[in-house]
Amino acid sequence: MEKEKKKRARKQKRSFSGKNIPLPQGKLRNYAVIWALFILIIAGFAVANLVHKDQEVSVMENRSLAQKPELTWEGLGSGRYMQQYETWLSDQFVGRDFWVQLKTFADSAGGKKEENGVFHGKQGMLLEDIAVPEEKALQEKLDAMKTYQEQYSDLNMHVLLVPNAAEIQSDRLPAFAVTADQSALLAQVQEELGTGFDGIDAGSTLENHKDEEIYYHTDNHWTTLGAWYVFQDAAESLGISSDSMISMEPCGVSRDFTGSLSSMSGYETGYKEPVYIYLPEGDAPQVVVNYVEEQKKTASLYDSSMLEGRDKYGVFLGGNHPLIDIKTTADSTRRLLIFKDSYANCFIPFLTPYFREILVVDPRYYTGNLEELMEQNRLTDVLFLYNGNTFFQDRMLSGVLASGSTADE
């Protein structure tokens, strides 16, 4: 009996050694079915991505989505086309909103302090985490800016980089939340750019008003009040004399705005906040706003139709566009070119009374030739206007600036 037990034990040990034990046919079929389904799902997503129509906005994230870029030799040569293509593919992936929602749910179930890079702060404040730039990409961007400034050294170059809410209103961050020192990062940028650029200090102005509603509670943008404070302090640097400044008053256009940070994180989904535009008191120069690629013109800086949807911040200039040409009746010969992100959209109306023309380029969508744009317009000033996070994450500005450089010719 004892010998029989030992014999069975040795046989069992050999059976678990994994040697010469064929997989049962049933398991082989199951694995084959699983792999076949996996391949079919991947192929299905690939086909769906090829045939589905691009969406203009993400309702869930409350932001514009990248559109398929136009293929040009210039874009291929500079690498700008591939960067824009990657952004388009990420934004337009079939079922994107579902996958974003699924990830948010999983993260929340895991007890994270933040969702998708959004902190749930005090007083119902949502604060986007501070982005840390990739050193090589940042240096390429700064080098492109300096090369551009050297080529057009006769123009007044201004840089306005706006700190994000998590930097200015850090006291509203949740307990134990840690973010990068954005003020130090922005100071390094200005030092690297040197004296060829007039650096406008938005941080000090916003710090002086940090307890006011200078950022939206549920959105990643500054409010028009925050932009107004910075404009008043920046006017002198922008060559706008105090005696020529026009008085402006806030006008509420919505009271039920819930922004993109709420959509991205799932926090404060029922929070409603107001949106204000600023209108001049008395007479002011008239404007004609030309959305160049869309071949659309309007006599207003505001698009009231955007107030009917979720993206109410889009009331400012109708959202983001590759190229906008704003002509005014201002008593001025100055012409301004702005490289910008969406923070500029609510800031631009403050500038129009003081420039004869304002060209607005959003490098995230612009595919034109900057050199031709510079040659066709008698510019006097250039303004780079970004929020800190977008500037540090941007991958398009250096390519756009390179399209306007003749340094290698």
Secondary structure, DSSP 8 states (H G I E B T S, - for coil): -HHHHHHHHHHHHHHTTTSS----HHHHHHHHHHHHHHHHHHHHHHHHHHHS---SEETTTTEE--------HHHHHHTHHHHHHHHHHHHT-TTHHHHHHHHHHHHHHTT-SEETTEEE-GGG-EEE------HHHHHHHHHHHHHHHHHTTTSEEEEEEE--HHHHTGGGS-TT-----HHHHHHHHHHHHGGGSEEE-HHHHHHHTTTSS-B-SSSSSB-HHHHHHHHHHHTTTTT--GGG---EEEEEEEEEE--HHHHHH--STT--EEEEEEEESS----EEEEETTTTEEES-SB-GGGGGSS-GGGGBTTS--SEEEEEE--S---EEEEEE-GGGTTTHHHHGGG-SEEEEE-TTT--S-HHHHHHHS---EEEEEEEHHHHHH-SSHHHHHHTT--TT-
